[in-house]
Amino acid sequence: MVTQETAERMCNKLVEAYINACKPRDMEDVKNLTLKLISMAGLALAATQGKDEAVALIQGAAIHVGENAHRSRAEIIRSHWSHRLCPFHRVGRRMQSPPWRRPWNTK
């Protein structure tokens, strides 16, 4: 059985690798890539759990995001400014801006 902690760790690595591999130019690109991930996850749930269960699970996730989005943003800001490592800022041991915000990382 996969634990919530294991699933979260693996998902963070997967999302980071996916976004970096796609080389987004700006936050709009990141939004589009993330929405595609949500869509594909929903289709995978529908294929394995059925349409009604998939819709209910996605709605539950949307409610969770709505209730906790402010915490996520605060944690990203706190991580960035306190120089703690954040998955999207990890380069060796130093903090840097996310790869999609680096001016030299353009197409």
Phi and psi restraints in degrees (value plus and minus 20) as a CYANA .aco file:
   2 VAL   PHI    -104.5   -64.5
   2 VAL   PSI     108.2   148.2
   3 THR   PHI    -101.3   -61.3
   3 THR   PSI     142.5   182.5
   4 GLN   PHI     -81.0   -41.0
   4 GLN   PSI     -59.5   -19.5
   5 GLU   PHI     -84.4   -44.4
   5 GLU   PSI     -64.2   -24.2
   6 THR   PHI     -83.9   -43.9
   6 THR   PSI     -64.8   -24.8
   7 ALA   PHI     -81.4   -41.4
   7 ALA   PSI     -61.0   -21.0
   8 GLU   PHI     -86.7   -46.7
   8 GLU   PSI     -63.3   -23.3
   9 ARG   PHI     -80.9   -40.9
   9 ARG   PSI     -66.7   -26.7
  10 MET   PHI     -85.4   -45.4
  10 MET   PSI     -60.1   -20.1
  11 CYS   PHI     -86.0   -46.0
  11 CYS   PSI     -61.5   -21.5
  12 ASN   PHI     -79.0   -39.0
  12 ASN   PSI     -64.8   -24.8
  13 LYS   PHI     -84.6   -44.6
  13 LYS   PSI     -61.7   -21.7
  14 LEU   PHI     -83.9   -43.9
  14 LEU   PSI     -67.2   -27.2
  15 VAL   PHI     -84.8   -44.8
  15 VAL   PSI     -63.3   -23.3
  16 GLU   PHI     -80.2   -40.2
  16 GLU   PSI     -66.8   -26.8
  17 ALA   PHI     -83.7   -43.7
  17 ALA   PSI     -62.0   -22.0
  18 TYR   PHI     -82.1   -42.1
  18 TYR   PSI     -69.2   -29.2
  19 ILE   PHI     -83.5   -43.5
  19 ILE   PSI     -65.2   -25.2
  20 ASN   PHI     -84.9   -44.9
  20 ASN   PSI     -58.8   -18.8
  21 ALA   PHI     -85.1   -45.1
  21 ALA   PSI     -51.4   -11.4
  22 CYS   PHI     -99.9   -59.9
  22 CYS   PSI     -32.2     7.8
  23 LYS   PHI      31.4    71.4
  23 LYS   PSI      40.2    80.2
  24 PRO   PHI     -85.9   -45.9
  24 PRO   PSI     126.9   166.9
  25 ARG   PHI    -105.7   -65.7
  25 ARG   PSI     -49.0    -9.0
  26 ASP   PHI    -175.8  -135.8
  26 ASP   PSI    -196.8  -156.8
  27 MET   PHI     -89.4   -49.4
  27 MET   PSI     -44.5    -4.5
  28 GLU   PHI     -84.3   -44.3
  28 GLU   PSI     -62.7   -22.7
  29 ASP   PHI     -81.8   -41.8
  29 ASP   PSI     -61.8   -21.8
  30 VAL   PHI     -81.7   -41.7
  30 VAL   PSI     -62.0   -22.0
  31 LYS   PHI     -79.2   -39.2
  31 LYS   PSI     -67.4   -27.4
  32 ASN   PHI     -83.3   -43.3
  32 ASN   PSI     -61.0   -21.0
  33 LEU   PHI     -84.4   -44.4
  33 LEU   PSI     -61.1   -21.1
  34 THR   PHI     -88.2   -48.2
  34 THR   PSI     -61.2   -21.2
  35 LEU   PHI     -82.4   -42.4
  35 LEU   PSI     -56.9   -16.9
  36 LYS   PHI     -84.0   -44.0
  36 LYS   PSI     -59.6   -19.6
  37 LEU   PHI     -81.5   -41.5
  37 LEU   PSI     -63.4   -23.4
  38 ILE   PHI     -81.9   -41.9
  38 ILE   PSI     -64.1   -24.1
  39 SER   PHI     -81.5   -41.5
  39 SER   PSI     -66.1   -26.1
  40 MET   PHI     -85.8   -45.8
  40 MET   PSI     -57.3   -17.3
  41 ALA   PHI     -84.1   -44.1
  41 ALA   PSI     -60.9   -20.9
  42 GLY   PHI     -82.2   -42.2
  42 GLY   PSI     -61.8   -21.8
  43 LEU   PHI     -86.2   -46.2
  43 LEU   PSI     -56.9   -16.9
  44 ALA   PHI     -84.9   -44.9
  44 ALA   PSI     -60.9   -20.9
  45 LEU   PHI     -83.5   -43.5
  45 LEU   PSI     -62.3   -22.3
  46 ALA   PHI     -82.0   -42.0
  46 ALA   PSI     -59.7   -19.7
  47 ALA   PHI     -88.4   -48.4
  47 ALA   PSI     -52.2   -12.2
  48 THR   PHI    -121.9   -81.9
  48 THR   PSI     -45.6    -5.6
  49 GLN   PHI    -137.3   -97.3
  49 GLN   PSI     -30.5     9.5
  50 GLY   PHI      76.4   116.4
  50 GLY   PSI     134.8   174.8
  51 LYS   PHI     -81.0   -41.0
  51 LYS   PSI     -69.2   -29.2
  52 ASP   PHI     -81.9   -41.9
  52 ASP   PSI     -63.8   -23.8
  53 GLU   PHI     -86.0   -46.0
  53 GLU   PSI     -60.0   -20.0
  54 ALA   PHI     -81.9   -41.9
  54 ALA   PSI     -65.2   -25.2
  55 VAL   PHI     -82.9   -42.9
  55 VAL   PSI     -63.5   -23.5
  56 ALA   PHI     -82.5   -42.5
  56 ALA   PSI     -61.1   -21.1
  57 LEU   PHI     -86.6   -46.6
  57 LEU   PSI     -62.4   -22.4
  58 ILE   PHI     -85.7   -45.7
  58 ILE   PSI     -59.8   -19.8
  59 GLN   PHI     -83.4   -43.4
  59 GLN   PSI     -60.4   -20.4
  60 GLY   PHI     -81.9   -41.9
  60 GLY   PSI     -60.9   -20.9
  61 ALA   PHI     -85.9   -45.9
  61 ALA   PSI     -59.1   -19.1
  62 ALA   PHI     -84.0   -44.0
  62 ALA   PSI     -60.5   -20.5
  63 ILE   PHI     -83.0   -43.0
  63 ILE   PSI     -63.4   -23.4
  64 HIS   PHI     -80.2   -40.2
  64 HIS   PSI     -63.7   -23.7
  65 VAL   PHI     -81.7   -41.7
  65 VAL   PSI     -65.6   -25.6
  66 GLY   PHI     -80.3   -40.3
  66 GLY   PSI     -56.7   -16.7
  67 GLU   PHI    -100.9   -60.9
  67 GLU   PSI     -42.9    -2.9
  68 ASN   PHI    -141.0  -101.0
  68 ASN   PSI     -17.2    22.8
  69 ALA   PHI     -79.6   -39.6
  69 ALA   PSI     -57.7   -17.7
  70 HIS   PHI     -83.1   -43.1
  70 HIS   PSI     -54.5   -14.5
  71 ARG   PHI     -88.4   -48.4
  71 ARG   PSI     -60.3   -20.3
  72 SER   PHI     -82.2   -42.2
  72 SER   PSI     -66.5   -26.5
  73 ARG   PHI     -83.6   -43.6
  73 ARG   PSI     -62.7   -22.7
  74 ALA   PHI     -82.5   -42.5
  74 ALA   PSI     -59.0   -19.0
  75 GLU   PHI     -88.0   -48.0
  75 GLU   PSI     -59.3   -19.3
  76 ILE   PHI     -83.9   -43.9
  76 ILE   PSI     -65.8   -25.8
  77 ILE   PHI     -83.8   -43.8
  77 ILE   PSI     -65.8   -25.8
  78 ARG   PHI     -81.8   -41.8
  78 ARG   PSI     -62.7   -22.7
  79 SER   PHI     -82.3   -42.3
  79 SER   PSI     -63.0   -23.0
  80 HIS   PHI     -86.1   -46.1
  80 HIS   PSI     -67.2   -27.2
  81 TRP   PHI    -101.8   -61.8
  81 TRP   PSI     -40.4    -0.4
  82 SER   PHI    -112.7   -72.7
  82 SER   PSI     -17.3    22.7
  83 HIS   PHI      43.8    83.8
  83 HIS   PSI       6.0    46.0
  84 ARG   PHI    -102.5   -62.5
  84 ARG   PSI     138.4   178.4
  85 LEU   PHI     -95.9   -55.9
  85 LEU   PSI     116.9   156.9
  86 CYS   PHI    -147.2  -107.2
  86 CYS   PSI     122.3   162.3
  87 PRO   PHI     -72.2   -32.2
  87 PRO   PSI     -54.8   -14.8
  88 PHE   PHI    -108.2   -68.2
  88 PHE   PSI     -19.2    20.8
  89 HIS   PHI    -141.8  -101.8
  89 HIS   PSI      -9.3    30.7
  90 ARG   PHI    -104.8   -64.8
  90 ARG   PSI      96.8   136.8
  91 VAL   PHI    -161.8  -121.8
  91 VAL   PSI      82.4   122.4
  92 GLY   PHI      41.3    81.3
  92 GLY   PSI    -143.2  -103.2
  93 ARG   PHI    -132.3   -92.3
  93 ARG   PSI     -17.3    22.7
  94 ARG   PHI    -120.9   -80.9
  94 ARG   PSI     134.5   174.5
  95 MET   PHI    -107.2   -67.2
  95 MET   PSI     116.6   156.6
  96 GLN   PHI    -159.8  -119.8
  96 GLN   PSI     146.5   186.5
  97 SER   PHI     -89.1   -49.1
  97 SER   PSI     137.4   177.4
  98 PRO   PHI     -76.8   -36.8
  98 PRO   PSI     129.8   169.8
  99 PRO   PHI     -75.6   -35.6
  99 PRO   PSI     -53.9   -13.9
 100 TRP   PHI     -96.2   -56.2
 100 TRP   PSI     -25.0    15.0
 101 ARG   PHI    -125.8   -85.8
 101 ARG   PSI     -22.9    17.1
 102 ARG   PHI     -97.2   -57.2
 102 ARG   PSI     107.8   147.8
 103 PRO   PHI     -81.6   -41.6
 103 PRO   PSI     -47.5    -7.5
 104 TRP   PHI    -105.3   -65.3
 104 TRP   PSI     -22.5    17.5
 105 ASN   PHI    -121.1   -81.1
 105 ASN   PSI      42.5    82.5
 106 THR   PHI    -137.8   -97.8
 106 THR   PSI     141.1   181.1
